[in-house]
């Protein structure tokens, strides 16, 4: 695709910025943009709903952005909640540093901390999925006083004894030099294209044809709207704008117990074992990356935990079951407050 990007530098950090027009008229995402400064960069967040309402902090991972949480946001704000959903640097409407070495999971977590402190969020219900686990649960572990409830969905914290599935190993391998994703993202497989594969809108049997023709197959209008939503942040940007997404899979500390991600994850996992406030596990039952067996094992650490299985949901339950997730959380919040 032709690049229309303008390059910037802040504190000697090179970055690009998505054009505002990329985000016009996205299906189900009418939210006004908000920004804070993080290390000289613009970090975007959604802030919807009444300021006096219960606060939801909704995290995202890879290859998504706050668009993933749009269904939950609409349902919770309709129930009187205030919803905060930011985009990691490199994703969504946030600035995109083009130097891969800039990115780390610890830095993503610090950016989240900066947002929480800038908005002085209190009484937070955290929604953590995918990389939202390590980056979001870090906040609950280190700022427990700001959080009232955890909603944990298809994620993990690295810790001793955790067994990585073959699916997550294959995913990480695909981003190594010469791997399928490293070679074919952003063209012809965009981040939105990865989501189409993950959500089943494009069958895995179509990959050979995609690589041969250099384009995705035609999609129904409803699926095309979802594809457009996930592709919006990087539309018109060249491959250097994908440094952030590329770093996430390479940061999974598989067989690297001395990796800072593994060390921080294990520390937060141990701290959160002492969590006595409400915790609600909502799990996509068909996920082969973070399996339902793992979700139940994790939930069993907490006598107060509720576990809800969404049998036909996959790794991204917010996309396919967002309204149901909101309904379950609202019901759990009401029952635990009674």
DRENVO-323587 format. One line per 2 residues: their letters; for each residue x, y, z of C-alpha. Coordinates in Angstrom, 3 decimals, padded with zeros to 6 digits. Example, Ala and Ser with C-alpha at 12.3 -4.5 7.8 and 13.67 -1.06 7.14 Angstrom:
BEGIN
AS) 012.300,-004.500,007.800  013.670,-001.060,007.140;
END
This chain:
BEGIN
XX) 000.000,000.000,000.000  001.278,003.544,-000.626;
XX) 002.514,005.295,002.510  000.946,008.627,003.464;
XX) 002.646,008.871,006.824  004.462,011.841,008.285;
XX) 007.483,011.058,010.435  008.086,012.737,013.783;
XX) 010.691,012.645,016.523  010.151,013.197,020.261;
XX) 013.061,012.962,022.716  015.110,011.326,019.938;
XX) 012.398,008.676,019.443  011.142,008.320,015.848;
XX) 007.421,007.744,015.431  004.528,008.065,013.021;
XX) 000.936,009.086,013.666  -002.212,007.655,012.123;
XX) -004.291,010.173,010.144  -007.490,011.153,011.953;
XX) -009.526,010.306,008.868  -008.606,006.641,009.309;
XX) -011.015,006.518,012.234  -014.024,008.206,010.677;
XX) -017.262,006.204,010.633  -015.862,002.946,012.021;
XX) -018.622,000.438,012.661  -019.704,000.590,016.315;
XX) -016.874,002.915,017.359  -018.199,006.497,017.551;
XX) -016.041,007.441,020.538  -014.289,010.802,020.756;
XX) -010.492,010.616,021.105  -008.645,011.654,024.267;
XX) -004.885,011.825,024.790  -002.218,012.057,027.459;
XX) 001.496,012.592,026.972  003.721,009.592,027.667;
XX) 007.449,010.104,027.208  006.748,012.794,024.623;
XX) 004.331,010.581,022.710  000.577,010.815,022.326;
XX) -001.240,007.955,024.060  -004.904,007.660,023.072;
XX) -007.761,006.548,025.274  -011.534,006.271,025.139;
XX) -013.377,007.867,028.067  -017.108,007.223,027.783;
XX) -019.999,007.251,030.222  -020.843,009.282,033.321;
XX) -017.832,010.441,035.330  -019.557,009.467,038.575;
XX) -020.282,005.909,037.437  -018.377,002.747,038.321;
XX) -015.091,002.702,036.415  -014.119,000.003,033.918;
XX) -010.560,-000.111,032.581  -010.535,-002.231,029.430;
XX) -007.210,-003.527,028.139  -006.223,-004.849,024.726;
XX) -003.384,-006.935,023.353  -002.135,-008.015,019.939;
XX) -003.190,-007.495,017.122  -006.029,-005.347,018.445;
XX) -006.702,-001.889,019.875  -009.489,-000.279,021.900;
XX) -011.849,-001.063,019.019  -011.906,-004.620,020.416;
XX) -013.802,-003.419,023.491  -016.458,-001.368,021.696;
XX) -019.345,-003.766,022.425  -018.541,-003.907,026.153;
XX) -018.157,-000.129,026.278  -021.571,000.448,024.738;
XX) -023.256,-002.022,027.086  -021.581,-000.767,030.260;
XX) -022.071,002.932,029.527  -025.752,002.213,028.894;
XX) -025.818,000.792,032.437  -024.229,003.962,033.864;
XX) -020.570,002.933,033.945  -017.580,005.024,032.963;
XX) -015.352,003.127,030.523  -011.657,003.841,029.931;
XX) -009.927,001.962,027.107  -006.503,003.051,025.919;
XX) -004.377,002.051,022.964  -000.862,000.842,023.676;
XX) 001.823,002.924,021.987  002.163,001.402,018.519;
XX) -001.547,000.598,018.288  -004.867,002.295,017.601;
XX) -004.843,006.086,017.683  -001.696,006.202,019.834;
XX) 001.617,007.214,018.278  003.649,004.448,016.675;
XX) 007.336,004.374,017.523  009.233,002.927,014.572;
XX) 012.268,001.699,016.543  011.567,-001.884,017.687;
XX) 014.069,-001.547,020.535  011.888,001.123,022.175;
XX) 009.166,-001.375,023.023  008.978,-003.503,026.143;
XX) 006.171,-004.961,028.210  007.386,-002.987,031.203;
XX) 007.126,000.231,029.198  003.584,-000.611,028.091;
XX) 002.722,-001.205,031.754  004.271,002.138,032.737;
XX) 002.146,003.868,030.117  -000.957,002.284,031.631;
XX) 000.152,003.425,035.083  000.612,006.957,033.728;
XX) -002.949,006.953,032.384  -004.448,005.664,035.644;
XX) -002.589,008.295,037.639  -003.360,011.111,035.201;
XX) -007.085,010.355,035.446  -006.813,009.460,039.160;
XX) -008.943,006.364,038.620  -010.430,004.790,041.745;
XX) -012.719,001.822,042.372  -011.659,000.294,039.058;
XX) -012.974,-002.908,037.518  -010.134,-004.196,035.331;
XX) -010.916,-006.118,032.127  -007.745,-007.998,031.146;
XX) -007.345,-010.179,028.037  -004.329,-011.306,025.977;
XX) -001.396,-008.923,026.715  -003.862,-006.973,028.833;
XX) -003.068,-009.573,031.486  000.633,-008.802,031.984;
XX) 000.174,-005.057,031.397  -003.127,-004.661,033.274;
XX) -002.774,-007.103,036.136  000.535,-005.387,036.850;
XX) -001.561,-002.365,037.821  -003.732,-004.347,040.215;
XX) -000.654,-005.932,041.758  001.195,-002.641,042.285;
XX) -001.746,-000.268,042.872  -004.236,-002.566,044.578;
XX) -005.922,000.354,046.347  -007.236,001.689,043.015;
XX) -008.950,-001.569,041.993  -012.173,-003.145,043.278;
XX) -012.662,-006.058,040.868  -010.765,-008.130,038.310;
XX) -012.332,-009.513,035.142  -009.844,-011.940,033.617;
XX) -010.421,-013.258,030.093  -008.199,-015.534,028.006;
XX) -004.860,-014.293,029.256  -002.039,-015.326,031.562;
XX) 000.742,-014.181,033.812  004.075,-015.930,033.275;
XX) 005.088,-017.891,036.364  006.988,-021.001,037.350;
XX) 005.214,-024.105,036.147  003.121,-022.392,033.485;
XX) 002.992,-024.544,030.349  002.787,-022.710,027.040;
XX) 000.421,-024.296,024.530  001.590,-025.410,021.113;
XX) -000.651,-022.719,019.632  001.140,-019.899,021.422;
XX) 004.524,-021.408,020.571  003.524,-021.497,016.889;
XX) 002.286,-017.906,017.108  005.583,-016.708,018.582;
XX) 007.595,-018.712,016.032  005.630,-017.109,013.217;
XX) 007.084,-013.712,014.140  010.680,-014.872,014.203;
XX) 012.795,-013.947,011.140  011.554,-016.012,008.223;
XX) 008.299,-016.922,009.997  004.961,-016.566,008.242;
XX) 003.848,-013.412,010.020  007.283,-011.809,010.026;
XX) 007.415,-012.307,006.263  003.844,-011.531,005.236;
XX) 002.670,-008.786,007.635  001.631,-006.086,006.769;
XX) 001.199,-007.297,003.213  -000.746,-009.247,002.208;
XX) -001.833,-010.218,005.748  -002.702,-007.048,007.654;
XX) -003.439,-006.978,011.376  -007.103,-006.958,010.432;
XX) -006.453,-009.999,008.268  -004.986,-011.805,011.284;
XX) -008.200,-011.000,013.157  -010.298,-012.328,010.277;
XX) -008.391,-015.603,010.516  -008.689,-015.710,014.305;
XX) -012.418,-014.987,014.207  -013.085,-017.557,011.486;
XX) -014.252,-015.031,008.873  -011.416,-016.332,006.712;
XX) -010.584,-020.025,006.879  -007.030,-021.108,007.540;
XX) -007.255,-023.073,004.289  -007.288,-019.744,002.454;
XX) -003.793,-018.721,003.531  -002.024,-020.229,000.518;
XX) -004.364,-018.344,-001.811  -003.852,-015.098,000.091;
XX) -000.077,-015.400,-000.198  -000.301,-016.353,-003.870;
XX) -002.629,-013.517,-004.892  -001.456,-010.882,-002.430;
XX) -004.983,-010.060,-001.282  -007.622,-011.226,001.146;
XX) -010.758,-012.941,-000.183  -014.002,-010.991,-000.501;
XX) -015.961,-010.805,002.743  -019.609,-010.174,003.646;
XX) -020.321,-006.552,004.539  -020.503,-007.290,008.276;
XX) -017.089,-008.991,008.293  -015.601,-006.307,006.029;
XX) -016.658,-003.658,008.555  -014.775,-005.539,011.299;
XX) -011.721,-005.896,009.061  -011.813,-002.168,008.324;
XX) -011.978,-001.426,012.054  -008.899,-003.446,012.907;
XX) -006.982,-002.156,009.880  -007.832,001.509,010.502;
XX) -004.846,002.413,012.734  -002.213,001.380,010.189;
XX) -003.978,002.313,006.965  -001.622,004.349,004.795;
XX) 001.404,003.605,007.001  004.376,001.548,005.909;
XX) 005.973,-001.461,007.585  007.979,000.624,010.052;
XX) 004.707,001.533,011.809  004.276,-002.130,012.760;
XX) 007.232,-002.196,015.154  004.929,-002.290,018.206;
XX) 002.754,-005.187,017.026  005.857,-007.129,015.975;
XX) 007.421,-006.809,019.422  004.507,-008.309,021.342;
XX) 004.817,-011.911,020.037  008.597,-011.781,020.374;
XX) 008.174,-010.703,024.008  006.429,-013.908,025.095;
XX) 009.025,-015.400,027.479  008.724,-018.991,026.260;
XX) 011.549,-021.059,027.786  013.136,-017.821,029.064;
XX) 012.619,-017.810,032.842  015.207,-015.036,033.283;
XX) 013.422,-012.718,030.858  012.145,-009.530,032.567;
XX) 008.628,-010.350,031.320  008.788,-013.718,033.072;
XX) 010.243,-012.240,036.251  007.682,-009.424,036.457;
XX) 004.825,-011.765,035.579  005.809,-014.255,038.278;
XX) 006.081,-011.476,040.854  002.651,-010.106,039.997;
XX) 001.166,-013.605,039.941  002.411,-014.206,043.492;
XX) 001.163,-010.826,044.728  -002.272,-011.414,043.241;
XX) -002.609,-014.793,044.929  -003.503,-012.731,047.993;
XX) -006.311,-010.882,046.164  -009.462,-011.056,048.322;
XX) -011.743,-008.715,046.376  -014.147,-009.941,043.677;
XX) -012.525,-011.689,040.729  -014.460,-012.879,037.711;
XX) -013.021,-015.208,035.075  -014.847,-015.131,031.736;
XX) -013.321,-017.515,029.241  -013.666,-018.207,025.543;
XX) -014.032,-021.968,025.496  -012.592,-022.665,022.034;
XX) -009.336,-020.756,022.613  -006.316,-022.967,021.909;
XX) -003.852,-020.295,023.059  -005.104,-019.852,026.620;
XX) -007.282,-022.874,027.169  -010.355,-023.191,029.358;
XX) -008.441,-025.755,031.420  -005.869,-023.086,032.266;
XX) -008.588,-020.554,033.043  -010.279,-022.919,035.490;
XX) -006.939,-023.778,037.090  -006.224,-020.085,037.627;
XX) -009.678,-019.371,038.980  -009.323,-022.213,041.483;
XX) -006.697,-020.147,043.341  -009.460,-017.810,044.537;
XX) -012.257,-019.091,046.761  -014.328,-016.020,045.899;
XX) -013.872,-016.378,042.122  -016.676,-016.802,039.649;
XX) -015.899,-018.642,036.423  -018.119,-018.245,033.361;
XX) -017.352,-020.237,030.231  -018.437,-018.920,026.848;
XX) -018.402,-022.280,025.047  -018.424,-020.942,021.489;
XX) -016.100,-017.969,022.039  -012.452,-018.024,021.049;
XX) -009.411,-016.001,022.023  -011.180,-012.656,021.517;
XX) -014.462,-012.954,023.430  -014.870,-009.156,023.532;
XX) -015.371,-009.145,019.759  -017.903,-011.948,019.577;
XX) -019.570,-011.848,023.017  -019.071,-008.294,024.262;
XX) -022.679,-007.679,025.290  -022.809,-011.027,027.103;
XX) -019.572,-010.247,028.950  -021.040,-006.936,030.092;
XX) -024.225,-008.676,031.245  -022.259,-011.228,033.257;
XX) -020.100,-008.561,034.884  -023.073,-006.380,035.759;
XX) -024.832,-009.354,037.336  -021.730,-010.352,039.294;
XX) -021.164,-006.790,040.475  -024.759,-006.553,041.658;
XX) -024.633,-009.882,043.498  -021.290,-009.206,045.199;
XX) -022.504,-005.760,046.309  -025.702,-007.162,047.840;
END
